[in-house]
Amino acid sequence: MNTTNRLWNPDEIAQAIEGHWLAPPQGDINITGVCYYFGQIQPGDLVFAVSPKTWGSNYPDTTDRLEEMQKKGAQAVVVDRIPTILPPGLAVYLNNNTEFALNQLGKAARERFQGKVICVTGSVGKSTTKRGIAHMLSKQGLTRESRKNFNHSPGVPLSLAQTPAHYQYGVYEFGVDAPRYTLSKALLARPHVAVVTEIQPDHHHYYPTMEILVDQKSLLFRGLTSDGVVVLNRDTPYFTRLKTAALNCNASRVITFGEHRHADVRLLDNHCDIDSSQITASVFGHVVR
């Protein structure tokens, strides 16, 4: 068995997640991915079955779709109840809350990861910024980024669990769509670098004022490592509020970007046409084009 791309082995799963094997692995299974979206299962995945009981009413029950998961190539499935059918040859692990189990695997992934973690939050530009950072870092070392915009409560532990332990960089998107999960996600991710893009009115039902929204975004800083760095938009009217929050969370350094004359990385000029962009910027006093 080629285990070059193996992400988790059965012993690591059992050590990370409370519970036990209902159907133990037959031999040394090769898990190369992690997933909970039924429609996105890839060959080699460890799949977390979802159910309304533990995930909420918006999630369909997939516990009795194990045969379909196996046909898609799933190597193992985590369930929160005993399924109607246990397909022969499919490893099945029982935990009484598969959403909590996913968090446990994400926590184990972060604890074993020795590379640098970068989290990107904001109201607009998160996915583009995450993609750009991951692209640049991939030129320097092995880099994993969150799939699509998986920035919600299960998305952050999922992104961590999908990151191989030997990679140099993990770049993840971070959202605040559900206030009660924001701090726990930050403490789980423990970023070395927290990037905040532009902040605009968003999720009005949770955050009736911009100040409340900004403070919620700032909870990401609570998870910073001891040498953590915060990157802020110098042009935002909430810059001082964000910087104060970063320093209160003992950020070792605050780096700024924007058009503001005091921005560390300052846009001086730009010209965009159909097939090219020309940018002039001052990067810590050094002009680049």
Legacy VTK file of the C-alpha trace (Angstrom):
# vtk DataFile Version 3.0
C-alpha trace
ASCII
DATASET POLYDATA
POINTS 289 float
0.000 0.000 0.000
1.313 3.423 -0.987
0.993 5.610 2.106
2.982 8.580 0.777
-0.085 10.855 0.893
-1.635 9.322 4.011
-3.248 11.875 6.273
-4.440 9.704 9.170
-4.054 6.094 10.219
-6.556 4.108 12.327
-4.554 4.443 15.554
-4.366 8.229 15.190
-8.119 8.433 14.625
-8.831 6.377 17.744
-6.434 8.496 19.798
-7.952 11.776 18.593
-11.662 10.946 18.704
-13.623 9.607 21.654
-15.517 6.408 20.897
-14.661 3.051 19.370
-14.610 1.120 16.113
-17.960 -0.489 15.277
-16.362 -2.117 12.264
-12.565 -2.083 12.700
-10.365 -1.403 9.677
-9.440 -4.509 7.733
-5.718 -4.013 7.457
-3.866 -0.723 7.215
-6.334 1.622 5.490
-4.973 4.614 3.619
-6.907 7.784 4.543
-5.890 10.701 2.325
-8.702 13.189 2.996
-11.422 14.254 5.420
-14.977 15.235 4.526
-18.485 15.682 5.913
-20.282 16.947 2.788
-21.792 13.858 1.149
-21.561 15.421 -2.309
-17.830 16.124 -1.957
-16.602 12.689 -0.871
-13.363 11.718 -2.615
-11.631 8.326 -2.790
-9.557 7.851 0.349
-11.689 10.098 2.580
-12.504 9.716 6.239
-16.160 10.799 6.227
-18.086 12.262 9.144
-21.741 11.329 8.811
-24.070 14.176 9.752
-27.482 14.115 11.403
-29.993 16.748 12.549
-29.634 15.400 16.095
-26.130 16.773 16.535
-25.543 19.087 13.557
-28.861 20.915 13.480
-32.007 20.846 11.385
-30.280 22.218 8.282
-28.277 19.009 7.888
-29.783 15.859 6.323
-29.134 12.520 8.013
-26.440 10.635 6.098
-25.817 7.855 8.633
-27.639 5.230 6.569
-25.852 6.144 3.325
-22.705 4.186 4.140
-22.950 1.958 1.083
-23.072 5.028 -1.157
-20.111 6.528 0.710
-18.159 3.319 0.190
-18.932 3.386 -3.551
-17.586 6.939 -3.668
-14.323 5.643 -2.211
-14.667 6.427 1.499
-12.104 4.501 3.551
-13.788 5.029 6.924
-16.880 6.743 8.339
-17.553 8.295 11.745
-21.186 7.936 12.867
-23.183 9.045 15.920
-25.513 6.036 16.005
-25.403 2.437 14.874
-26.311 2.360 11.166
-28.951 0.068 9.711
-26.317 -1.615 7.539
-22.571 -1.948 8.066
-21.149 -2.501 4.568
-18.517 -5.275 4.475
-15.006 -3.860 4.205
-15.887 -0.313 5.360
-14.338 0.842 8.628
-16.931 2.528 10.867
-16.183 4.488 14.055
-18.856 5.375 16.640
-18.928 8.679 18.530
-22.099 10.128 20.061
-21.627 13.515 18.334
-19.891 13.582 14.969
-19.637 17.379 14.886
-17.757 17.258 18.190
-15.692 14.372 16.810
-14.661 16.533 13.853
-13.529 19.228 16.295
-11.491 16.631 18.166
-9.754 15.564 14.956
-9.116 19.217 14.057
-7.598 19.779 17.500
-5.315 16.768 17.083
-4.311 18.027 13.633
-3.379 21.461 14.992
-1.395 19.954 17.871
0.715 17.808 15.566
1.204 20.506 12.905
4.629 22.152 13.168
4.226 24.581 10.267
2.877 28.120 10.239
-0.863 28.824 10.358
-2.334 31.880 8.633
-6.013 32.810 9.163
-7.833 35.369 7.027
-10.976 37.148 8.217
-12.944 40.223 7.128
-16.215 40.969 5.355
-14.971 40.983 1.754
-11.864 39.629 0.070
-11.281 36.673 2.396
-11.261 33.974 -0.263
-9.170 35.995 -2.718
-6.643 36.937 -0.032
-6.457 33.358 1.246
-5.918 32.104 -2.312
-3.181 34.677 -2.973
-1.319 33.944 0.258
-1.506 30.194 -0.339
-0.244 30.620 -3.907
2.779 32.636 -2.785
3.623 30.351 0.129
3.356 27.276 -2.099
6.451 28.603 -3.900
8.338 28.340 -0.597
7.059 25.082 0.847
4.234 22.566 1.050
1.030 24.542 1.628
-2.544 23.501 2.358
-5.439 25.950 2.150
-9.061 25.541 3.194
-11.255 24.203 0.418
-13.500 26.889 -1.037
-14.449 29.216 1.837
-14.807 26.671 4.662
-14.723 29.372 7.350
-17.671 28.369 9.538
-17.838 26.271 12.698
-17.192 22.843 11.143
-15.140 24.315 8.290
-12.177 25.393 10.439
-11.594 22.004 12.155
-12.191 20.308 8.807
-9.495 22.453 7.160
-7.077 21.631 9.970
-7.882 17.922 9.740
-7.185 18.031 5.991
-3.676 19.442 6.571
-0.786 16.928 6.515
1.436 17.125 9.582
4.615 17.614 7.534
3.447 20.642 5.544
5.104 24.013 6.103
2.021 26.244 5.824
-1.708 26.101 6.445
-3.834 29.000 5.146
-7.429 29.084 6.347
-10.419 31.341 5.931
-12.115 32.448 9.149
-15.711 33.687 9.398
-17.936 35.013 12.200
-21.304 33.841 10.886
-22.251 32.276 14.249
-21.070 34.337 17.261
-21.049 31.486 19.755
-18.418 29.629 17.743
-15.996 32.448 16.920
-13.747 32.273 19.981
-13.608 28.478 20.058
-12.581 28.467 16.377
-9.829 31.002 17.084
-8.490 28.975 20.003
-8.582 25.859 17.854
-6.757 27.406 14.886
-4.096 29.220 16.963
-2.781 31.260 14.018
0.758 32.565 13.724
-0.600 35.278 11.424
-4.094 36.822 11.529
-5.064 38.869 8.465
-8.086 41.204 8.469
-9.357 42.424 5.108
-12.005 45.113 4.576
-14.840 45.097 7.114
-18.324 46.057 5.942
-21.835 45.576 7.383
-22.575 41.866 7.488
-24.689 39.340 9.429
-26.944 42.159 10.669
-29.108 39.812 12.738
-26.093 39.068 14.937
-24.192 42.361 14.740
-26.467 45.434 14.757
-23.511 47.867 14.796
-20.157 47.945 13.046
-18.377 48.164 16.392
-19.918 44.879 17.515
-18.923 43.260 14.212
-15.353 44.569 14.459
-15.055 43.271 18.020
-16.281 39.862 16.875
-13.687 39.767 14.091
-11.066 40.715 16.670
-11.727 37.518 18.616
-9.430 35.830 16.108
-6.531 37.584 17.861
-7.350 35.699 21.067
-6.033 32.549 19.428
-2.670 34.001 18.354
0.486 32.077 19.139
2.983 33.778 21.466
4.841 35.215 18.452
1.660 35.956 16.527
1.478 38.758 13.945
-1.623 40.721 12.928
-2.017 42.233 9.436
-4.526 45.096 9.242
-6.094 47.341 6.623
-4.779 50.827 7.458
-7.554 52.491 5.462
-10.457 51.162 7.504
-12.096 53.631 9.913
-11.919 50.855 12.508
-8.133 50.525 12.332
-7.484 51.923 15.823
-10.107 49.616 17.334
-8.591 46.602 15.590
-5.020 47.511 16.483
-5.937 48.050 20.128
-7.580 44.617 20.203
-4.489 43.049 18.620
-2.119 44.644 21.145
-4.417 43.678 24.006
-4.063 40.085 22.805
-0.252 40.453 22.928
0.353 40.420 19.187
4.114 40.580 18.710
3.738 42.844 15.675
1.078 44.699 13.691
1.675 45.138 9.954
-0.534 47.484 7.923
-1.490 47.757 4.274
-3.521 50.209 2.182
-3.270 53.643 0.604
-2.837 55.445 3.927
0.443 57.369 4.129
1.433 55.470 7.262
0.711 52.000 5.852
3.693 49.641 6.004
2.727 48.222 2.615
1.346 51.213 0.741
-0.298 51.308 -2.676
1.204 54.193 -4.652
-0.298 53.670 -8.095
-2.211 51.078 -10.081
-3.436 50.624 -13.610
-5.663 47.749 -14.678
-6.781 46.810 -18.182
-8.233 43.712 -19.796
-5.212 41.437 -19.637
-2.780 42.986 -17.154
-2.339 45.017 -13.976
0.471 47.426 -13.168
1.031 48.093 -9.490
3.468 50.392 -7.722
3.768 49.970 -3.969
6.041 50.947 -1.108
6.883 47.890 0.984
8.470 49.076 4.221
9.958 52.005 2.300
11.153 49.955 -0.685
9.334 50.849 -3.908
8.354 47.853 -6.047
6.537 47.697 -9.372
LINES 1 290
289 0 1 2 3 4 5 6 7 8 9 10 11 12 13 14 15 16 17 18 19 20 21 22 23 24 25 26 27 28 29 30 31 32 33 34 35 36 37 38 39 40 41 42 43 44 45 46 47 48 49 50 51 52 53 54 55 56 57 58 59 60 61 62 63 64 65 66 67 68 69 70 71 72 73 74 75 76 77 78 79 80 81 82 83 84 85 86 87 88 89 90 91 92 93 94 95 96 97 98 99 100 101 102 103 104 105 106 107 108 109 110 111 112 113 114 115 116 117 118 119 120 121 122 123 124 125 126 127 128 129 130 131 132 133 134 135 136 137 138 139 140 141 142 143 144 145 146 147 148 149 150 151 152 153 154 155 156 157 158 159 160 161 162 163 164 165 166 167 168 169 170 171 172 173 174 175 176 177 178 179 180 181 182 183 184 185 186 187 188 189 190 191 192 193 194 195 196 197 198 199 200 201 202 203 204 205 206 207 208 209 210 211 212 213 214 215 216 217 218 219 220 221 222 223 224 225 226 227 228 229 230 231 232 233 234 235 236 237 238 239 240 241 242 243 244 245 246 247 248 249 250 251 252 253 254 255 256 257 258 259 260 261 262 263 264 265 266 267 268 269 270 271 272 273 274 275 276 277 278 279 280 281 282 283 284 285 286 287 288
